[in-house]
Amino acid sequence: VLPPAVVAVAARDALLGGLLPTACGCYPAAPGHEVARAGGLPEAVLIFCHAGRGWWELAGARGELTAGQALWLPAGAPHRYGADE
């Protein structure tokens, strides 16, 4: 996770302002992992499924995520996602 001061400086940059990754995580084995954010997040979230499968809910829709697929969750959008067992 980038420190808030670094994010603040980068946010003022014309090139980086809208593209700066602020955090990164990796869950190589997370059966049953689930996240629900009723208020969304102030930043967008990119999820890449390397192996296995999972699911997502966004804007009243539900879908499946499988190996090799990516999911973009817009900033401020309520969402849920999880990994299958």
The 8 nearest C-alpha neighbors of each residue, nearest first, counted from 0:
[[1, 22, 21, 2, 23, 24, 20, 3],
 [0, 2, 21, 22, 3, 5, 6, 4],
 [1, 3, 5, 4, 0, 6, 21, 7],
 [4, 2, 6, 5, 7, 1, 8, 21],
 [3, 5, 7, 6, 2, 8, 1, 9],
 [6, 4, 8, 7, 2, 3, 9, 1],
 [5, 7, 3, 9, 4, 8, 10, 2],
 [8, 6, 4, 10, 5, 9, 3, 11],
 [9, 7, 5, 10, 6, 11, 4, 12],
 [8, 10, 6, 12, 11, 7, 16, 15],
 [11, 9, 16, 7, 12, 8, 6, 15],
 [12, 10, 9, 8, 16, 13, 7, 15],
 [11, 13, 16, 9, 15, 10, 14, 8],
 [14, 12, 16, 15, 11, 10, 17, 9],
 [15, 13, 12, 16, 17, 18, 9, 11],
 [16, 14, 18, 12, 19, 17, 13, 9],
 [17, 15, 10, 12, 13, 11, 18, 14],
 [18, 16, 15, 19, 10, 14, 13, 12],
 [19, 17, 15, 16, 20, 14, 10, 21],
 [18, 20, 15, 17, 21, 16, 9, 10],
 [21, 19, 22, 18, 23, 1, 0, 6],
 [22, 20, 1, 0, 19, 6, 23, 2],
 [23, 21, 0, 20, 1, 24, 19, 44],
 [22, 24, 0, 25, 21, 20, 1, 45],
 [25, 23, 26, 22, 0, 46, 27, 45],
 [24, 26, 27, 23, 28, 47, 29, 46],
 [25, 27, 28, 29, 24, 32, 30, 49],
 [28, 26, 25, 29, 49, 50, 30, 48],
 [29, 27, 26, 30, 25, 50, 51, 32],
 [28, 30, 32, 26, 31, 27, 82, 84],
 [31, 29, 84, 32, 82, 83, 28, 81],
 [30, 32, 84, 82, 83, 29, 33, 81],
 [33, 31, 82, 81, 29, 30, 34, 83],
 [34, 32, 81, 80, 31, 82, 35, 79],
 [33, 35, 80, 79, 81, 36, 32, 78],
 [36, 34, 79, 78, 37, 80, 33, 77],
 [35, 37, 39, 38, 78, 77, 79, 34],
 [38, 36, 77, 39, 35, 78, 79, 76],
 [39, 37, 77, 36, 40, 75, 76, 78],
 [38, 40, 77, 75, 76, 36, 37, 78],
 [39, 41, 75, 42, 74, 38, 43, 76],
 [40, 42, 74, 75, 39, 43, 76, 73],
 [43, 41, 74, 40, 44, 75, 73, 39],
 [42, 44, 74, 73, 72, 45, 40, 41],
 [43, 45, 72, 71, 46, 42, 73, 74],
 [46, 44, 71, 70, 72, 47, 43, 69],
 [47, 45, 70, 69, 44, 48, 71, 72],
 [48, 46, 69, 68, 49, 70, 45, 67],
 [47, 49, 66, 68, 50, 67, 65, 69],
 [48, 50, 66, 67, 47, 51, 68, 65],
 [51, 49, 66, 48, 52, 65, 67, 27],
 [52, 50, 66, 65, 49, 53, 48, 83],
 [53, 51, 65, 64, 83, 82, 66, 50],
 [52, 54, 82, 83, 64, 81, 63, 65],
 [53, 55, 63, 64, 81, 80, 62, 82],
 [54, 56, 80, 62, 61, 79, 63, 81],
 [57, 55, 61, 79, 60, 78, 80, 62],
 [56, 58, 78, 60, 59, 61, 77, 55],
 [59, 57, 60, 56, 77, 78, 76, 61],
 [58, 60, 57, 56, 61, 78, 77, 62],
 [61, 59, 57, 58, 56, 62, 55, 78],
 [62, 60, 56, 55, 57, 59, 63, 54],
 [63, 61, 55, 54, 56, 64, 60, 57],
 [62, 64, 54, 53, 55, 65, 61, 52],
 [63, 65, 53, 54, 52, 68, 62, 48],
 [66, 64, 52, 68, 48, 51, 67, 53],
 [67, 65, 50, 49, 48, 68, 51, 52],
 [66, 68, 49, 48, 65, 69, 47, 50],
 [69, 67, 66, 48, 65, 47, 64, 70],
 [70, 68, 47, 46, 48, 71, 67, 45],
 [69, 71, 46, 45, 47, 72, 68, 64],
 [72, 70, 45, 44, 73, 46, 69, 43],
 [71, 73, 44, 43, 45, 70, 74, 76],
 [74, 72, 43, 76, 71, 75, 44, 42],
 [75, 73, 43, 42, 41, 76, 40, 72],
 [74, 76, 39, 40, 41, 73, 77, 38],
 [75, 77, 39, 74, 73, 78, 38, 72],
 [78, 76, 39, 37, 38, 36, 75, 57],
 [79, 77, 57, 36, 56, 35, 39, 76],
 [80, 78, 35, 56, 34, 55, 36, 57],
 [81, 79, 55, 34, 54, 33, 56, 35],
 [80, 82, 33, 32, 54, 53, 34, 55],
 [83, 81, 53, 31, 32, 30, 52, 33],
 [82, 84, 53, 31, 30, 52, 81, 54],
 [83, 30, 31, 82, 29, 32, 53, 52]]
